[in-house]
Amino acid sequence: MQSLNIGLIGTGYMGKAHAVALHAAPRVFALSAHPVCDLLADVDPELASRKARELGFARATGDWQALVADPAIDVVDICAPNFLHQEMALAAIAHGKHVYAEKPLALSAAGAREMAEAAERRGVKTLVGFNYIRNPATCLAREIIASGEIGELVHFRGRHDEDYLADPELPHGWRTRRATAGAGALGDLGAHILNLAEYLTGRRIVAVCGDLQTLIVQRPSPQGTDTARVENDDQAQALLRFEGDLMGNIETSRIACGRKMGLAYTVTGTKGSLIFDQERMNELQLYRHDGPPGRRGFTTLLSSPEHGDYGAFSPAPGHGLGYNDQKVIEIRDLVEGIAADRPLYPDFREAWRVNRLIEAIEASHHQAGWVALH
């Protein structure tokens, strides 16, 4: 069997999630190639060596540039902070490597475009970690919508709220600086719900009207000796207009007390509706409007082997999948996209589109009016 040697950059929360998925994917799915955890990079050689042992990588380096230039590496997996994505990906592409990166792809739409076009010119595969679309419950929702089971779509409502920065005493970090994170909650969390809105409905967003707010305007410095200004948004909301005159809206927050993984959506059609909440990620609520009066209500569909990739993990309905399982499915798609030359979604071009939507919402906020996507 063909092997794909993986070079992973970054060993934080996302780096660990990727490593777990790389090891698990060949045990869950029959793959066309075997992903090999070959080389790991982090900022400090000692840290890189320790993390390589913990995460099951054969080699380690403190120099990411050495990783992307290493002739043994087939795929560069980028789990570094947002501001490093562009430089790392462009270097990997220049060396002819396939690239798997976390979202948002870049700090700007212009940067994301440069990355997408460079990959296309070089002929390498790309994939971006919008992992929530891999949830079998959400894949089922997309199938139901596409089949017309809930009729013509009339409205989309989505949110992605969390509370990881709700404490005003949490220190200033890279996520709260414009130069290192780009947009705040809108870029970090809103990117997911924007991608998911188009994935579910099968329609492009053609215009937005946005509103952004920073409520915790100062945070302690990491040293705790002074404070610094927060440079991006704590929460955002936007009205959406899709192709076909479909209406919608989204909201996102990083200070929503009580929300831990608050990605959710409601999709309304002429014959029914769907409701989903990622905090109950193995349940999809389906309403059909064709029952007798007094018997109409939402039905809970529990994830089961009949629902896409769920059956690869469990033969029994209702047992449920977890966050890391979505990453395992994502790794399966990455490997098959490269080894079997299949299209990958979302690739850099699709992630560039999300960056464009983020910038359009920000521009709309500053202009106090609707902004069209071209």
C-alpha positions as CSV (number, residue, x, y, z in Angstrom):
1,M,0.0,0.0,0.0
2,Q,1.2,3.5,-0.8
3,S,2.3,5.6,2.2
4,L,1.7,9.3,2.7
5,N,4.3,10.8,5.0
6,I,2.8,13.5,7.2
7,G,4.7,16.5,8.5
8,L,2.7,18.2,11.4
9,I,3.4,21.8,12.4
10,G,2.0,22.7,15.8
11,T,1.4,20.5,18.9
12,G,-1.4,22.4,20.7
13,Y,-5.0,21.4,21.0
14,M,-5.5,21.1,17.2
15,G,-2.2,19.5,16.6
16,K,-3.1,16.7,19.1
17,A,-6.5,16.3,17.5
18,H,-4.9,15.9,14.1
19,A,-2.4,13.4,15.5
20,V,-5.1,11.3,17.1
21,A,-7.1,11.3,13.8
22,L,-4.0,10.3,11.7
23,H,-3.4,7.3,13.9
24,A,-7.1,6.3,14.1
25,A,-8.2,6.7,10.4
26,P,-6.5,3.5,9.1
27,R,-8.2,1.6,11.9
28,V,-11.7,2.9,11.1
29,F,-11.6,3.1,7.3
30,A,-10.1,1.0,4.5
31,L,-7.8,3.6,3.0
32,S,-6.2,3.8,-0.4
33,A,-2.9,4.8,1.3
34,H,-1.5,4.7,4.8
35,P,-0.8,8.0,6.6
36,V,2.5,7.9,8.4
37,C,3.2,10.2,11.3
38,D,6.7,11.0,10.2
39,L,7.9,14.5,11.2
40,L,6.6,16.9,13.8
41,A,7.7,20.6,14.2
42,D,7.2,23.1,17.0
43,V,9.0,26.3,18.0
44,D,11.4,24.6,20.5
45,P,13.4,21.5,19.5
46,E,13.0,20.0,23.0
47,L,9.3,20.6,23.0
48,A,9.0,19.1,19.5
49,S,10.9,16.0,20.6
50,R,8.7,15.5,23.6
51,K,5.5,16.0,21.7
52,A,6.7,13.7,18.9
53,R,7.1,10.9,21.5
54,E,3.7,11.7,23.0
55,L,1.8,11.9,19.7
56,G,3.6,9.0,17.9
57,F,5.7,10.8,15.4
58,A,9.0,9.2,14.2
59,R,11.0,12.5,14.0
60,A,11.0,16.0,15.4
61,T,12.4,19.4,14.5
62,G,12.3,22.9,15.9
63,D,12.4,24.4,12.4
64,W,9.1,24.3,10.4
65,Q,11.0,25.4,7.3
66,A,13.1,22.2,7.5
67,L,9.9,20.2,7.7
68,V,8.3,21.7,4.5
69,A,11.6,21.3,2.6
70,D,12.1,17.7,3.7
71,P,11.9,15.5,0.6
72,A,10.4,12.6,2.6
73,I,7.3,14.6,3.5
74,D,4.3,14.3,1.2
75,V,1.7,16.3,3.2
76,V,2.2,19.3,5.4
77,D,-0.4,19.6,8.1
78,I,-0.6,23.1,9.6
79,C,-2.0,23.5,13.1
80,A,-0.1,26.7,13.9
81,P,-1.8,30.1,14.8
82,N,-3.7,31.9,12.1
83,F,-0.9,34.4,11.1
84,L,1.5,31.6,10.2
85,H,-0.8,29.7,7.8
86,Q,0.0,31.7,4.7
87,E,3.8,31.7,5.0
88,M,3.9,28.0,5.9
89,A,1.4,26.9,3.2
90,L,3.1,28.9,0.4
91,A,6.5,27.4,1.4
92,A,5.0,23.9,1.4
93,I,3.4,24.4,-2.0
94,A,6.6,25.7,-3.4
95,H,8.2,22.4,-2.4
96,G,5.4,20.5,-4.1
97,K,3.7,19.3,-0.9
98,H,0.0,18.7,-0.4
99,V,-1.3,21.0,2.4
100,Y,-3.9,20.3,5.1
101,A,-4.5,23.5,7.2
102,E,-6.8,24.7,9.9
103,K,-9.3,27.5,9.5
104,P,-9.5,30.4,8.9
105,L,-7.1,29.9,6.0
106,A,-5.5,33.3,6.2
107,L,-5.7,36.7,7.9
108,S,-7.2,38.2,4.7
109,A,-9.1,37.3,1.6
110,A,-6.1,38.4,-0.5
111,G,-3.9,36.1,1.4
112,A,-6.2,33.2,1.0
113,R,-6.5,33.9,-2.7
114,E,-2.8,33.8,-3.1
115,M,-2.6,30.4,-1.3
116,A,-5.4,28.9,-3.4
117,E,-4.0,30.1,-6.7
118,A,-0.5,28.9,-5.7
119,A,-1.8,25.5,-5.0
120,E,-3.7,25.3,-8.2
121,R,-0.7,26.4,-10.3
122,R,1.5,23.8,-8.6
123,G,-1.1,21.0,-8.9
124,V,-1.1,20.0,-5.2
125,K,-4.1,19.0,-3.2
126,T,-5.4,21.1,-0.3
127,L,-7.9,20.6,2.5
128,V,-9.1,23.0,5.3
129,G,-10.3,21.9,8.7
130,F,-14.0,22.8,8.7
131,N,-14.6,19.6,10.5
132,Y,-18.2,20.1,11.7
133,I,-19.5,19.4,8.2
134,R,-18.2,15.8,8.7
135,N,-20.7,15.1,11.4
136,P,-23.0,12.3,10.1
137,A,-26.0,14.2,11.6
138,T,-25.2,17.3,9.5
139,C,-24.5,15.2,6.5
140,L,-28.0,13.7,7.0
141,A,-29.4,17.2,7.3
142,R,-27.8,18.1,3.9
143,E,-29.3,14.9,2.3
144,I,-32.8,15.8,3.6
145,I,-32.5,19.3,2.3
146,A,-31.2,18.3,-1.1
147,S,-33.9,15.6,-1.5
148,G,-36.7,18.2,-1.1
149,E,-38.1,16.4,2.0
150,I,-38.7,19.7,3.8
151,G,-39.7,21.5,0.6
152,E,-38.4,24.7,-0.8
153,L,-36.0,26.5,1.7
154,V,-37.4,29.7,3.1
155,H,-34.9,30.5,5.9
156,F,-31.5,29.6,7.4
157,R,-30.5,30.5,11.0
158,G,-27.1,29.6,12.4
159,R,-24.9,30.4,15.3
160,H,-21.5,29.4,16.7
161,D,-21.2,30.7,20.3
162,E,-18.6,29.7,22.9
163,D,-17.4,31.2,26.2
164,Y,-13.6,30.6,26.1
165,L,-13.0,34.3,26.5
166,A,-15.9,35.3,28.7
167,D,-13.6,35.9,31.7
168,P,-12.3,39.4,31.4
169,E,-9.2,38.4,33.5
170,L,-8.0,36.0,30.9
171,P,-4.8,37.6,29.4
172,H,-4.3,39.1,26.0
173,G,-3.1,36.6,23.5
174,W,-2.7,35.9,19.8
175,R,-6.5,35.4,19.4
176,T,-7.2,39.0,20.5
177,R,-4.7,40.7,18.3
178,R,-5.5,41.7,14.8
179,A,-2.0,41.0,13.4
180,T,-2.0,37.4,14.6
181,A,-5.7,36.3,14.5
182,G,-7.4,38.6,12.0
183,A,-11.1,38.8,12.9
184,G,-12.0,37.7,16.4
185,A,-15.1,35.5,17.1
186,L,-16.2,36.1,13.5
187,G,-13.0,34.6,12.1
188,D,-12.4,31.9,14.7
189,L,-16.0,30.6,15.1
190,G,-18.1,32.4,12.5
191,A,-15.9,30.8,9.8
192,H,-17.5,27.5,10.7
193,I,-21.1,28.6,10.5
194,L,-20.6,30.5,7.3
195,N,-19.1,27.5,5.6
196,L,-21.8,25.3,7.0
197,A,-24.6,27.7,5.8
198,E,-23.5,27.2,2.2
199,Y,-22.8,23.5,2.6
200,L,-26.2,22.8,4.0
201,T,-28.3,24.9,1.7
202,G,-26.3,24.3,-1.4
203,R,-26.5,28.0,-2.2
204,R,-24.0,30.8,-2.2
205,I,-24.4,33.8,0.1
206,V,-24.7,36.8,-2.2
207,A,-25.0,39.7,0.2
208,V,-24.5,40.4,4.0
209,C,-25.3,43.0,6.5
210,G,-23.1,42.7,9.6
211,D,-22.8,44.1,13.1
212,L,-19.7,43.5,15.3
213,Q,-19.0,44.3,18.9
214,T,-16.0,44.2,21.3
215,L,-17.3,44.2,24.9
216,I,-14.1,43.3,26.8
217,V,-12.0,46.1,25.4
218,Q,-9.0,45.6,27.6
219,R,-7.3,42.5,28.9
220,P,-4.3,41.9,31.1
221,S,-0.9,41.4,29.5
222,P,0.4,37.8,29.6
223,Q,2.9,39.0,32.3
224,G,0.0,40.6,34.3
225,T,1.9,43.8,34.7
226,D,-0.5,46.0,32.6
227,T,-3.4,45.8,30.2
228,A,-3.7,46.0,26.4
229,R,-6.5,46.8,24.0
230,V,-8.4,43.9,22.4
231,E,-8.1,44.5,18.7
232,N,-10.9,42.3,17.2
233,D,-14.5,41.4,17.8
234,D,-16.0,39.5,20.8
235,Q,-19.3,38.9,19.0
236,A,-20.8,39.4,15.7
237,Q,-24.1,38.9,13.8
238,A,-25.1,39.2,10.2
239,L,-28.2,39.1,8.0
240,L,-27.6,36.9,4.9
241,R,-29.1,36.8,1.5
242,F,-28.5,33.6,-0.5
243,E,-29.0,32.8,-4.1
244,G,-32.6,32.2,-5.0
245,D,-33.7,35.0,-2.6
246,L,-33.3,32.7,0.5
247,M,-33.1,34.7,3.7
248,G,-30.9,33.9,6.7
249,N,-28.8,35.1,9.6
250,I,-25.9,34.1,11.7
251,E,-24.4,35.0,15.1
252,T,-21.2,34.2,16.8
253,S,-19.6,34.9,20.1
254,R,-16.5,34.0,22.2
255,I,-18.0,35.4,25.4
256,A,-21.4,33.6,25.5
257,C,-21.4,32.3,29.0
258,G,-22.5,28.7,29.2
259,R,-21.9,27.9,25.5
260,K,-19.1,25.4,25.2
261,M,-19.6,24.2,21.6
262,G,-22.6,26.2,20.6
263,L,-22.7,25.6,16.9
264,A,-26.3,25.2,15.9
265,Y,-28.7,25.8,13.0
266,T,-32.4,25.8,12.0
267,V,-33.3,25.3,8.4
268,T,-36.9,26.0,7.5
269,G,-38.7,24.8,4.4
270,T,-42.2,24.9,3.0
271,K,-42.8,21.3,4.1
272,G,-40.8,21.1,7.3
273,S,-37.8,22.1,9.3
274,L,-34.5,20.8,10.8
275,I,-32.9,21.8,14.0
276,F,-29.4,20.8,15.1
277,D,-27.1,21.7,18.1
278,Q,-23.4,20.4,18.1
279,E,-23.6,20.2,21.9
280,R,-25.9,17.3,21.1
281,M,-24.0,16.3,18.1
282,N,-25.7,12.9,17.6
283,E,-29.2,14.2,17.3
284,L,-31.1,15.8,14.5
285,Q,-34.6,17.3,15.0
286,L,-36.9,16.8,11.9
287,Y,-40.3,18.4,11.6
288,R,-42.7,17.4,8.8
289,H,-45.7,19.6,8.2
290,D,-47.9,16.8,6.7
291,G,-49.2,15.2,9.8
292,P,-52.7,15.6,11.2
293,P,-53.4,18.7,13.4
294,G,-52.4,17.9,16.9
295,R,-49.8,15.3,15.9
296,R,-47.3,17.7,14.3
297,G,-44.0,18.0,16.2
298,F,-40.3,17.5,15.9
299,T,-38.9,13.9,15.7
300,T,-35.5,13.2,17.2
301,L,-33.3,11.3,14.7
302,L,-30.4,9.6,16.6
303,S,-27.3,9.0,14.5
304,S,-27.1,5.5,13.3
305,P,-25.3,3.2,10.8
306,E,-27.7,4.4,8.1
307,H,-26.3,7.8,8.3
308,G,-23.1,8.1,6.2
309,D,-19.8,7.5,8.0
310,Y,-21.4,6.7,11.4
311,G,-21.4,3.0,10.6
312,A,-17.6,2.9,10.3
313,F,-17.4,3.7,14.0
314,S,-20.4,1.8,15.5
315,P,-22.9,-0.8,14.3
316,A,-25.5,0.5,16.7
317,P,-27.7,3.6,16.6
318,G,-27.7,6.1,19.4
319,H,-24.2,5.2,20.7
320,G,-22.8,8.4,19.4
321,L,-19.7,9.9,17.9
322,G,-17.4,12.6,19.3
323,Y,-15.4,15.6,18.2
324,N,-12.3,13.6,17.3
325,D,-14.3,11.3,15.1
326,Q,-15.1,14.2,12.8
327,K,-11.3,14.7,12.4
328,V,-10.9,11.0,11.6
329,I,-13.4,11.4,8.8
330,E,-11.6,14.5,7.6
331,I,-8.3,12.5,7.5
332,R,-10.0,9.8,5.5
333,D,-11.1,12.4,3.0
334,L,-7.6,13.9,2.9
335,V,-6.0,10.5,2.2
336,E,-8.5,9.5,-0.4
337,G,-8.3,12.9,-2.1
338,I,-4.6,12.5,-2.6
339,A,-4.2,8.8,-3.1
340,A,-7.3,8.3,-5.3
341,D,-7.1,11.7,-6.9
342,R,-10.6,12.7,-5.7
343,P,-11.9,16.3,-5.2
344,L,-11.3,17.7,-1.7
345,Y,-13.8,19.9,0.1
346,P,-13.4,22.5,1.5
347,D,-10.1,23.1,-0.4
348,F,-8.1,26.4,-0.3
349,R,-10.4,28.0,-2.9
350,E,-13.5,27.3,-0.8
351,A,-11.7,28.5,2.3
352,W,-10.8,31.7,0.4
353,R,-14.5,32.2,-0.1
354,V,-15.1,32.0,3.7
355,N,-12.4,34.7,4.1
356,R,-14.3,36.8,1.6
357,L,-17.5,36.4,3.6
358,I,-15.7,37.4,6.8
359,E,-14.3,40.6,5.2
360,A,-17.7,41.4,3.7
361,I,-19.4,41.2,7.1
362,E,-16.7,43.4,8.6
363,A,-17.0,45.9,5.7
364,S,-20.8,46.0,6.1
365,H,-20.4,46.8,9.8
366,H,-18.0,49.7,9.1
367,Q,-20.3,51.0,6.2
368,A,-23.5,50.4,8.2
369,G,-25.2,48.8,5.2
370,W,-25.5,45.8,2.9
371,V,-22.4,44.5,1.1
372,A,-22.7,42.3,-2.0
373,L,-20.4,39.4,-2.8
374,H,-19.1,39.4,-6.3
